[in-house]
Amino acid sequence: MKTKHRSIAIVASFVLFVLLTAFTSLRERKAADALTGAWGFGNEDHKSVMIFSNNVFSVAEYSVKEKKFINSYGGTWHTEGNKLIRTIEWHSKDSTHVGANFYNDFRIKNNQLDLSIPNEKWERLDNGGPGALSGVWVITGNYTNDKVSKRGNPFYPRRTMKVLSGKYFHWIAYNVATRQFLNAGGGTYTTADNKYTENIEFFTKTPESIGKSLVFDYSFVDGDWRHKGQKSTGGAMDECWTKREVLEKK
């Protein structure tokens, strides 16, 4: 009889463990879904935009009025209860932050994100829609005469990545091995009729490109994003971008 009771207790404990794990996983998923998209605060003098997409986040600070880049940082993120944990992969102002974890309590209410950081009151800009390219992409190759040539190792050590919400985009180039920040750009975007339009709000390489609207052709080839058009500085481009999650599985 004791053996039977012990078996029942073991089974009950296992079922309870499974239920608690499932409940925790569901709660974490809901928290992640709530954060997904773009958030912003500030004004034309100092604007901050933060994008959460999949498990990657990106923050950009810039002055629209002065066409001036201020800062870019980001990396991976996840939640544990009401804690947001962000691990830094790049930081334009202070490379010593790379690899560090930052913990913040977070709360979302009435489309406002509170991270318990003074002077940061984030307003929701979008929830991951409606853009068709929402996600995290890494450049992996180029097309020549409609044939793609893939790079040997596009994920390490130098990484050029685009993080897109439903309306906002950031692109970042950085070196994973040396922690060096290289370049960044971003703004808003739209997708319609296989046309991808970027409205540039900041760009470290050529400030003269700020304010331009660039229209590209976009299509999906074997899951990759084919990005074709003219560079902001002139000249043709025909690039292949792959979802980061695909590269991380290799």
BALOBA-1460 file (C-alpha; in Angstrom, 3 decimals):
// residues 250
<rec num="1" residu="m" x="0.000" y="0.000" z="0.000"/>
<rec num="2" residu="k" x="2.837" y="2.356" z="0.893"/>
<rec num="3" residu="t" x="4.426" y="1.676" z="-2.485"/>
<rec num="4" residu="k" x="1.143" y="2.486" z="-4.238"/>
<rec num="5" residu="h" x="0.775" y="5.768" z="-2.330"/>
<rec num="6" residu="r" x="4.381" y="6.640" z="-3.098"/>
<rec num="7" residu="s" x="3.781" y="6.007" z="-6.812"/>
<rec num="8" residu="i" x="0.671" y="8.196" z="-6.776"/>
<rec num="9" residu="a" x="2.627" y="10.964" z="-5.035"/>
<rec num="10" residu="i" x="5.424" y="10.749" z="-7.617"/>
<rec num="11" residu="v" x="2.951" y="10.911" z="-10.494"/>
<rec num="12" residu="a" x="1.109" y="13.843" z="-8.872"/>
<rec num="13" residu="s" x="4.397" y="15.695" z="-8.334"/>
<rec num="14" residu="f" x="5.383" y="15.101" z="-11.952"/>
<rec num="15" residu="v" x="2.001" y="16.336" z="-13.243"/>
<rec num="16" residu="l" x="2.264" y="19.421" z="-11.024"/>
<rec num="17" residu="f" x="5.782" y="20.084" z="-12.322"/>
<rec num="18" residu="v" x="4.618" y="19.793" z="-15.939"/>
<rec num="19" residu="l" x="1.677" y="22.132" z="-15.308"/>
<rec num="20" residu="l" x="3.849" y="24.713" z="-13.560"/>
<rec num="21" residu="t" x="6.427" y="24.557" z="-16.348"/>
<rec num="22" residu="a" x="3.727" y="24.985" z="-18.989"/>
<rec num="23" residu="f" x="2.182" y="27.881" z="-17.067"/>
<rec num="24" residu="t" x="5.569" y="29.598" z="-16.691"/>
<rec num="25" residu="s" x="6.337" y="29.085" z="-20.377"/>
<rec num="26" residu="l" x="2.955" y="30.516" z="-21.381"/>
<rec num="27" residu="r" x="3.441" y="33.518" z="-19.109"/>
<rec num="28" residu="e" x="6.907" y="34.173" z="-20.557"/>
<rec num="29" residu="r" x="5.530" y="33.864" z="-24.090"/>
<rec num="30" residu="k" x="2.769" y="36.371" z="-23.340"/>
<rec num="31" residu="a" x="5.324" y="38.770" z="-21.877"/>
<rec num="32" residu="a" x="7.513" y="38.399" z="-24.974"/>
<rec num="33" residu="d" x="4.538" y="38.943" z="-27.282"/>
<rec num="34" residu="a" x="3.624" y="42.081" z="-25.341"/>
<rec num="35" residu="l" x="7.123" y="43.527" z="-25.821"/>
<rec num="36" residu="t" x="7.433" y="42.648" z="-29.523"/>
<rec num="37" residu="g" x="7.418" y="45.693" z="-31.787"/>
<rec num="38" residu="a" x="8.819" y="49.211" z="-31.626"/>
<rec num="39" residu="w" x="8.823" y="51.656" z="-28.722"/>
<rec num="40" residu="g" x="9.937" y="55.264" z="-28.580"/>
<rec num="41" residu="f" x="10.268" y="58.410" z="-26.535"/>
<rec num="42" residu="g" x="11.788" y="61.863" z="-26.890"/>
<rec num="43" residu="n" x="11.405" y="64.544" z="-29.545"/>
<rec num="44" residu="e" x="12.994" y="65.778" z="-32.767"/>
<rec num="45" residu="d" x="16.061" y="66.962" z="-30.829"/>
<rec num="46" residu="h" x="16.714" y="63.611" z="-29.155"/>
<rec num="47" residu="k" x="14.684" y="60.633" z="-30.301"/>
<rec num="48" residu="s" x="15.033" y="57.087" z="-28.949"/>
<rec num="49" residu="v" x="13.591" y="54.022" z="-30.672"/>
<rec num="50" residu="m" x="13.811" y="50.484" z="-29.292"/>
<rec num="51" residu="i" x="12.819" y="47.450" z="-31.348"/>
<rec num="52" residu="f" x="12.079" y="44.019" z="-29.881"/>
<rec num="53" residu="s" x="12.004" y="41.295" z="-32.528"/>
<rec num="54" residu="n" x="12.275" y="37.571" z="-31.819"/>
<rec num="55" residu="n" x="15.037" y="37.396" z="-29.198"/>
<rec num="56" residu="v" x="16.966" y="40.463" z="-30.421"/>
<rec num="57" residu="f" x="16.544" y="44.080" z="-29.387"/>
<rec num="58" residu="s" x="18.038" y="47.254" z="-30.831"/>
<rec num="59" residu="v" x="18.091" y="50.799" z="-29.476"/>
<rec num="60" residu="a" x="18.977" y="53.891" z="-31.489"/>
<rec num="61" residu="e" x="19.257" y="57.477" z="-30.270"/>
<rec num="62" residu="y" x="19.519" y="60.336" z="-32.721"/>
<rec num="63" residu="s" x="18.523" y="63.889" z="-33.503"/>
<rec num="64" residu="v" x="16.130" y="64.204" z="-36.431"/>
<rec num="65" residu="k" x="16.386" y="67.988" z="-36.294"/>
<rec num="66" residu="e" x="20.179" y="68.096" z="-36.463"/>
<rec num="67" residu="k" x="20.556" y="64.923" z="-38.554"/>
<rec num="68" residu="k" x="22.893" y="63.634" z="-35.862"/>
<rec num="69" residu="f" x="23.560" y="60.096" z="-34.665"/>
<rec num="70" residu="i" x="23.911" y="59.785" z="-30.874"/>
<rec num="71" residu="n" x="24.075" y="56.143" z="-29.840"/>
<rec num="72" residu="s" x="23.247" y="52.561" z="-30.787"/>
<rec num="73" residu="y" x="23.241" y="49.472" z="-28.630"/>
<rec num="74" residu="g" x="21.494" y="46.122" z="-28.513"/>
<rec num="75" residu="g" x="21.768" y="42.371" z="-28.382"/>
<rec num="76" residu="t" x="19.602" y="39.531" z="-27.143"/>
<rec num="77" residu="w" x="16.774" y="39.589" z="-24.607"/>
<rec num="78" residu="h" x="14.389" y="37.412" z="-22.660"/>
<rec num="79" residu="t" x="12.008" y="37.757" z="-19.743"/>
<rec num="80" residu="e" x="11.771" y="36.045" z="-16.380"/>
<rec num="81" residu="g" x="8.542" y="36.985" z="-14.681"/>
<rec num="82" residu="n" x="8.441" y="40.777" z="-14.609"/>
<rec num="83" residu="k" x="12.190" y="41.001" z="-15.289"/>
<rec num="84" residu="l" x="13.594" y="41.985" z="-18.680"/>
<rec num="85" residu="i" x="17.124" y="40.657" z="-19.171"/>
<rec num="86" residu="r" x="19.135" y="42.242" z="-21.974"/>
<rec num="87" residu="t" x="22.569" y="40.976" z="-23.039"/>
<rec num="88" residu="i" x="24.622" y="43.519" z="-24.970"/>
<rec num="89" residu="e" x="26.235" y="42.518" z="-28.299"/>
<rec num="90" residu="w" x="27.176" y="46.004" z="-29.509"/>
<rec num="91" residu="h" x="27.420" y="49.455" z="-27.973"/>
<rec num="92" residu="s" x="28.584" y="52.483" z="-29.931"/>
<rec num="93" residu="k" x="29.497" y="54.581" z="-26.872"/>
<rec num="94" residu="d" x="31.054" y="52.019" z="-24.557"/>
<rec num="95" residu="s" x="32.332" y="48.660" z="-25.793"/>
<rec num="96" residu="t" x="32.955" y="47.526" z="-22.199"/>
<rec num="97" residu="h" x="29.189" y="46.949" z="-21.956"/>
<rec num="98" residu="v" x="29.415" y="44.192" z="-24.582"/>
<rec num="99" residu="g" x="28.697" y="40.844" z="-22.954"/>
<rec num="100" residu="a" x="27.077" y="42.420" z="-19.892"/>
<rec num="101" residu="n" x="23.565" y="41.590" z="-18.710"/>
<rec num="102" residu="f" x="21.172" y="44.349" z="-17.718"/>
<rec num="103" residu="y" x="18.162" y="43.546" z="-15.550"/>
<rec num="104" residu="n" x="15.084" y="45.772" z="-15.430"/>
<rec num="105" residu="d" x="11.648" y="45.373" z="-13.942"/>
<rec num="106" residu="f" x="9.140" y="46.073" z="-16.687"/>
<rec num="107" residu="r" x="5.452" y="46.851" z="-16.865"/>
<rec num="108" residu="i" x="3.229" y="47.551" z="-19.852"/>
<rec num="109" residu="k" x="0.073" y="49.558" z="-19.324"/>
<rec num="110" residu="n" x="-1.984" y="51.616" z="-21.791"/>
<rec num="111" residu="n" x="0.647" y="51.083" z="-24.506"/>
<rec num="112" residu="q" x="3.389" y="52.465" z="-22.279"/>
<rec num="113" residu="l" x="6.508" y="50.506" z="-21.307"/>
<rec num="114" residu="d" x="8.005" y="51.263" z="-17.920"/>
<rec num="115" residu="l" x="11.513" y="49.853" z="-17.360"/>
<rec num="116" residu="s" x="12.003" y="51.575" z="-13.994"/>
<rec num="117" residu="i" x="14.714" y="53.740" z="-15.557"/>
<rec num="118" residu="p" x="14.547" y="57.493" z="-14.796"/>
<rec num="119" residu="n" x="13.547" y="59.671" z="-17.762"/>
<rec num="120" residu="e" x="12.609" y="56.684" z="-19.929"/>
<rec num="121" residu="k" x="8.884" y="56.419" z="-20.652"/>
<rec num="122" residu="w" x="8.486" y="54.333" z="-23.779"/>
<rec num="123" residu="e" x="5.371" y="54.692" z="-25.960"/>
<rec num="124" residu="r" x="4.334" y="51.872" z="-28.289"/>
<rec num="125" residu="l" x="5.040" y="52.698" z="-31.943"/>
<rec num="126" residu="d" x="3.871" y="49.366" z="-33.393"/>
<rec num="127" residu="n" x="3.266" y="45.781" z="-32.304"/>
<rec num="128" residu="g" x="5.291" y="44.065" z="-35.021"/>
<rec num="129" residu="g" x="2.967" y="44.871" z="-37.936"/>
<rec num="130" residu="p" x="2.120" y="45.604" z="-40.667"/>
<rec num="131" residu="g" x="5.495" y="45.314" z="-42.439"/>
<rec num="132" residu="a" x="6.151" y="42.045" z="-44.243"/>
<rec num="133" residu="l" x="9.834" y="42.031" z="-43.257"/>
<rec num="134" residu="s" x="9.460" y="42.130" z="-39.498"/>
<rec num="135" residu="g" x="12.272" y="40.091" z="-37.944"/>
<rec num="136" residu="v" x="16.044" y="39.925" z="-37.538"/>
<rec num="137" residu="w" x="18.101" y="39.549" z="-40.698"/>
<rec num="138" residu="v" x="21.840" y="39.131" z="-41.383"/>
<rec num="139" residu="i" x="23.413" y="39.859" z="-44.764"/>
<rec num="140" residu="t" x="24.728" y="36.593" z="-46.160"/>
<rec num="141" residu="g" x="25.522" y="37.256" z="-49.815"/>
<rec num="142" residu="n" x="24.981" y="39.104" z="-53.072"/>
<rec num="143" residu="y" x="23.315" y="38.386" z="-56.383"/>
<rec num="144" residu="t" x="25.031" y="38.583" z="-59.760"/>
<rec num="145" residu="n" x="22.920" y="37.916" z="-62.842"/>
<rec num="146" residu="d" x="20.176" y="36.498" z="-60.602"/>
<rec num="147" residu="k" x="22.575" y="33.995" z="-59.022"/>
<rec num="148" residu="v" x="23.381" y="34.319" z="-55.338"/>
<rec num="149" residu="s" x="26.892" y="34.021" z="-53.941"/>
<rec num="150" residu="k" x="26.852" y="33.297" z="-50.206"/>
<rec num="151" residu="r" x="29.561" y="34.461" z="-47.830"/>
<rec num="152" residu="g" x="31.554" y="31.819" z="-45.993"/>
<rec num="153" residu="n" x="30.825" y="33.027" z="-42.463"/>
<rec num="154" residu="p" x="28.486" y="36.038" z="-42.338"/>
<rec num="155" residu="f" x="27.679" y="35.658" z="-38.640"/>
<rec num="156" residu="y" x="31.167" y="35.847" z="-37.129"/>
<rec num="157" residu="p" x="33.292" y="37.835" z="-36.518"/>
<rec num="158" residu="r" x="31.867" y="40.777" z="-38.512"/>
<rec num="159" residu="r" x="28.090" y="40.931" z="-38.475"/>
<rec num="160" residu="t" x="25.815" y="43.216" z="-40.498"/>
<rec num="161" residu="m" x="22.274" y="42.912" z="-39.250"/>
<rec num="162" residu="k" x="18.845" y="44.473" z="-39.737"/>
<rec num="163" residu="v" x="16.268" y="44.481" z="-36.951"/>
<rec num="164" residu="l" x="12.766" y="45.336" z="-38.168"/>
<rec num="165" residu="s" x="9.500" y="45.814" z="-36.352"/>
<rec num="166" residu="g" x="6.325" y="46.438" z="-38.312"/>
<rec num="167" residu="k" x="7.199" y="50.059" z="-39.133"/>
<rec num="168" residu="y" x="10.759" y="50.724" z="-37.955"/>
<rec num="169" residu="f" x="14.135" y="49.363" z="-38.993"/>
<rec num="170" residu="h" x="17.673" y="49.497" z="-37.623"/>
<rec num="171" residu="w" x="20.757" y="48.153" z="-39.338"/>
<rec num="172" residu="i" x="23.976" y="47.632" z="-37.447"/>
<rec num="173" residu="a" x="27.477" y="46.527" z="-38.363"/>
<rec num="174" residu="y" x="29.784" y="45.363" z="-35.586"/>
<rec num="175" residu="n" x="32.595" y="42.936" z="-34.838"/>
<rec num="176" residu="v" x="31.680" y="40.145" z="-32.442"/>
<rec num="177" residu="a" x="35.302" y="39.225" z="-31.667"/>
<rec num="178" residu="t" x="36.754" y="42.707" z="-31.057"/>
<rec num="179" residu="r" x="33.522" y="44.282" z="-29.678"/>
<rec num="180" residu="q" x="34.011" y="47.095" z="-32.203"/>
<rec num="181" residu="f" x="30.962" y="49.051" z="-33.312"/>
<rec num="182" residu="l" x="31.223" y="49.937" z="-37.005"/>
<rec num="183" residu="n" x="28.121" y="51.625" z="-38.432"/>
<rec num="184" residu="a" x="24.386" y="52.004" z="-38.020"/>
<rec num="185" residu="g" x="21.362" y="53.461" z="-39.751"/>
<rec num="186" residu="g" x="17.622" y="53.333" z="-39.564"/>
<rec num="187" residu="g" x="14.241" y="54.986" z="-39.644"/>
<rec num="188" residu="t" x="10.822" y="53.860" z="-40.806"/>
<rec num="189" residu="y" x="9.806" y="51.496" z="-43.594"/>
<rec num="190" residu="t" x="6.819" y="50.191" z="-45.519"/>
<rec num="191" residu="t" x="6.186" y="47.152" z="-47.709"/>
<rec num="192" residu="a" x="3.606" y="47.059" z="-50.486"/>
<rec num="193" residu="d" x="3.386" y="45.329" z="-53.878"/>
<rec num="194" residu="n" x="6.856" y="43.820" z="-53.455"/>
<rec num="195" residu="k" x="8.318" y="47.278" z="-52.861"/>
<rec num="196" residu="y" x="10.274" y="47.982" z="-49.694"/>
<rec num="197" residu="t" x="10.633" y="51.692" z="-48.884"/>
<rec num="198" residu="e" x="13.096" y="53.008" z="-46.321"/>
<rec num="199" residu="n" x="12.747" y="56.490" z="-44.869"/>
<rec num="200" residu="i" x="16.162" y="57.241" z="-43.401"/>
<rec num="201" residu="e" x="16.233" y="59.085" z="-40.074"/>
<rec num="202" residu="f" x="19.861" y="58.405" z="-39.073"/>
<rec num="203" residu="f" x="22.911" y="57.065" z="-40.876"/>
<rec num="204" residu="t" x="26.493" y="57.037" z="-39.582"/>
<rec num="205" residu="k" x="28.213" y="56.479" z="-42.923"/>
<rec num="206" residu="t" x="26.756" y="59.364" z="-44.917"/>
<rec num="207" residu="p" x="24.679" y="61.965" z="-43.028"/>
<rec num="208" residu="e" x="23.707" y="63.350" z="-46.442"/>
<rec num="209" residu="s" x="21.452" y="60.314" z="-46.861"/>
<rec num="210" residu="i" x="19.305" y="61.315" z="-43.876"/>
<rec num="211" residu="g" x="15.842" y="62.381" z="-44.990"/>
<rec num="212" residu="k" x="15.920" y="60.322" z="-48.170"/>
<rec num="213" residu="s" x="13.261" y="57.759" z="-49.084"/>
<rec num="214" residu="l" x="14.654" y="54.766" z="-50.943"/>
<rec num="215" residu="v" x="12.495" y="52.272" z="-52.804"/>
<rec num="216" residu="f" x="13.733" y="48.709" z="-53.308"/>
<rec num="217" residu="d" x="12.359" y="45.512" z="-54.795"/>
<rec num="218" residu="y" x="11.986" y="42.738" z="-52.271"/>
<rec num="219" residu="s" x="11.188" y="39.051" z="-52.611"/>
<rec num="220" residu="f" x="11.735" y="35.837" z="-50.688"/>
<rec num="221" residu="v" x="13.980" y="33.154" z="-52.171"/>
<rec num="222" residu="d" x="14.204" y="29.881" z="-50.229"/>
<rec num="223" residu="g" x="13.362" y="31.810" z="-47.075"/>
<rec num="224" residu="d" x="15.980" y="34.498" z="-47.709"/>
<rec num="225" residu="w" x="15.173" y="38.144" z="-48.384"/>
<rec num="226" residu="r" x="16.386" y="39.434" z="-51.728"/>
<rec num="227" residu="h" x="16.981" y="43.191" z="-51.375"/>
<rec num="228" residu="k" x="17.486" y="44.916" z="-54.732"/>
<rec num="229" residu="g" x="17.762" y="48.554" z="-55.750"/>
<rec num="230" residu="q" x="20.011" y="51.609" z="-55.553"/>
<rec num="231" residu="k" x="22.199" y="52.593" z="-52.602"/>
<rec num="232" residu="s" x="21.560" y="55.905" z="-50.858"/>
<rec num="233" residu="t" x="24.970" y="57.036" z="-52.094"/>
<rec num="234" residu="g" x="24.301" y="55.785" z="-55.628"/>
<rec num="235" residu="g" x="25.131" y="52.531" z="-57.335"/>
<rec num="236" residu="a" x="23.281" y="49.260" z="-57.722"/>
<rec num="237" residu="m" x="22.855" y="46.708" z="-54.956"/>
<rec num="238" residu="d" x="21.375" y="43.208" z="-54.972"/>
<rec num="239" residu="e" x="21.742" y="41.609" z="-51.569"/>
<rec num="240" residu="c" x="20.754" y="38.390" z="-49.838"/>
<rec num="241" residu="w" x="19.653" y="38.530" z="-46.195"/>
<rec num="242" residu="t" x="18.966" y="35.478" z="-44.028"/>
<rec num="243" residu="k" x="16.967" y="35.221" z="-40.806"/>
<rec num="244" residu="r" x="19.317" y="35.251" z="-37.830"/>
<rec num="245" residu="e" x="17.475" y="32.335" z="-36.245"/>
<rec num="246" residu="v" x="18.366" y="30.197" z="-39.274"/>
<rec num="247" residu="l" x="22.075" y="31.035" z="-38.908"/>
<rec num="248" residu="e" x="22.005" y="30.343" z="-35.189"/>
<rec num="249" residu="k" x="20.761" y="26.814" z="-35.825"/>
<rec num="250" residu="k" x="23.717" y="25.950" z="-38.047"/>
